[in-house]
Amino acid sequence: MYRTECIDGIYIMNPGAIDSPRGKNKPSYGVLTIDGSGKLTMNIVALK
């Protein structure tokens, strides 16, 4: 199960698995980006 969230300023990301996904989930990976001002963006990319 893919997941991204922020709880009380703590960022949590579970991007799944690119090699051996569980259940019926598609293979996936996470991308964490921090821009020049320190803004954090989390994205999960599911492969086809």
Legacy VTK file of the C-alpha trace (Angstrom):
# vtk DataFile Version 3.0
C-alpha trace
ASCII
DATASET POLYDATA
POINTS 48 float
0.000 0.000 0.000
1.538 3.273 -1.111
1.439 6.090 1.388
2.668 9.649 1.856
1.639 11.906 4.696
2.866 14.490 7.170
1.941 14.048 10.830
2.958 16.784 13.270
5.760 17.902 10.926
7.102 14.368 10.417
7.005 13.141 6.834
6.115 9.491 6.235
6.533 7.757 2.888
5.953 4.131 1.969
6.552 3.901 -1.777
5.754 0.196 -2.086
8.228 -2.012 -3.942
9.676 -1.847 -7.427
10.833 -5.483 -7.468
8.339 -7.551 -5.449
5.100 -5.653 -4.758
2.643 -7.292 -2.368
-0.887 -8.268 -3.272
-2.279 -6.678 -6.410
-0.208 -3.483 -6.140
1.751 -2.381 -9.187
5.525 -1.990 -8.893
6.270 1.503 -7.584
8.959 3.817 -6.240
9.083 7.101 -4.358
10.591 10.450 -5.292
11.446 12.964 -2.574
12.254 16.490 -3.747
13.486 19.409 -1.639
13.609 22.739 -3.483
15.950 25.653 -2.812
13.611 27.155 -0.204
13.396 23.853 1.721
9.900 22.877 0.523
9.539 19.097 0.507
7.445 17.241 -2.072
6.759 13.496 -1.998
5.505 11.563 -5.011
4.875 7.888 -5.621
5.276 6.596 -9.170
3.477 3.361 -10.095
4.909 1.494 -13.078
2.619 0.134 -15.767
LINES 1 49
48 0 1 2 3 4 5 6 7 8 9 10 11 12 13 14 15 16 17 18 19 20 21 22 23 24 25 26 27 28 29 30 31 32 33 34 35 36 37 38 39 40 41 42 43 44 45 46 47
